[in-house]
Amino acid sequence: MLGIALKPYAGLTTQLLHQGAFSETTDFGLDFPSQSFTKVTTLIGARAQFSFQFAGFTVVPQGNLAWSHALHDGSLFTHAALYDSPFLIEAADRGSTSTSNWK
């Protein structure tokens, strides 16, 4: 017997990242202050699965397809200082909409 199921789903995820302060004790004196980043992502998609019998076992392959949208301003900057001169390090931009999640 063949059983097919298609289930819609929606989700909301929150990711929090805390980076502790760091200071080098070398002559370079690289410093990173303590920082925190937050990202909220919405998700909407569908899960599909079907089942069938094979050699006396029930086999259930599954698949997911989702669209996600990040609800953040896109500014993921890390503050740092080298030789007491501050500068910013910008994270690569993945965009706010994708078919996979930032992890």
Residue pairs with C-beta under 8 A, 6 or more apart in sequence:
1 52
1 53
2 50
2 51
2 52
3 50
3 51
3 52
4 48
4 49
4 50
5 47
5 48
5 49
5 50
6 46
6 47
6 48
7 46
7 47
7 48
8 44
8 45
8 46
9 43
9 44
9 45
9 46
9 47
9 66
10 42
10 43
10 44
10 45
11 42
11 43
11 44
12 40
12 41
12 42
12 43
13 40
13 41
13 43
13 101
14 38
14 39
14 40
14 41
15 38
15 39
15 40
15 41
15 102
16 36
16 37
16 38
17 36
17 37
17 38
18 34
18 35
18 36
18 37
19 32
19 34
19 35
19 36
19 37
19 78
20 34
21 31
21 32
21 33
21 34
22 30
22 31
22 32
23 29
23 30
23 31
23 32
24 30
24 31
28 82
28 83
29 81
29 82
29 83
29 84
30 80
30 81
30 82
31 80
31 81
31 82
32 78
32 79
32 80
33 79
35 78
35 79
37 76
38 72
39 70
39 71
39 72
39 102
40 70
40 71
40 72
41 68
41 69
41 70
41 71
41 101
41 102
42 68
42 69
42 71
43 66
43 67
43 68
43 101
44 66
44 67
45 64
45 65
45 66
45 67
46 64
46 65
46 66
47 62
47 63
47 64
48 62
48 63
48 64
48 65
49 60
49 61
49 62
49 63
50 60
50 61
51 58
51 59
51 60
52 58
52 59
53 59
65 99
66 99
67 97
67 99
68 97
68 98
68 99
68 100
68 101
69 96
69 97
70 94
70 96
70 97
70 102
71 96
72 96
74 93
74 96
76 90
76 91
77 88
77 89
77 90
77 91
78 88
78 89
78 91
79 86
79 88
80 86
80 87
80 88
80 89
81 87
94 102
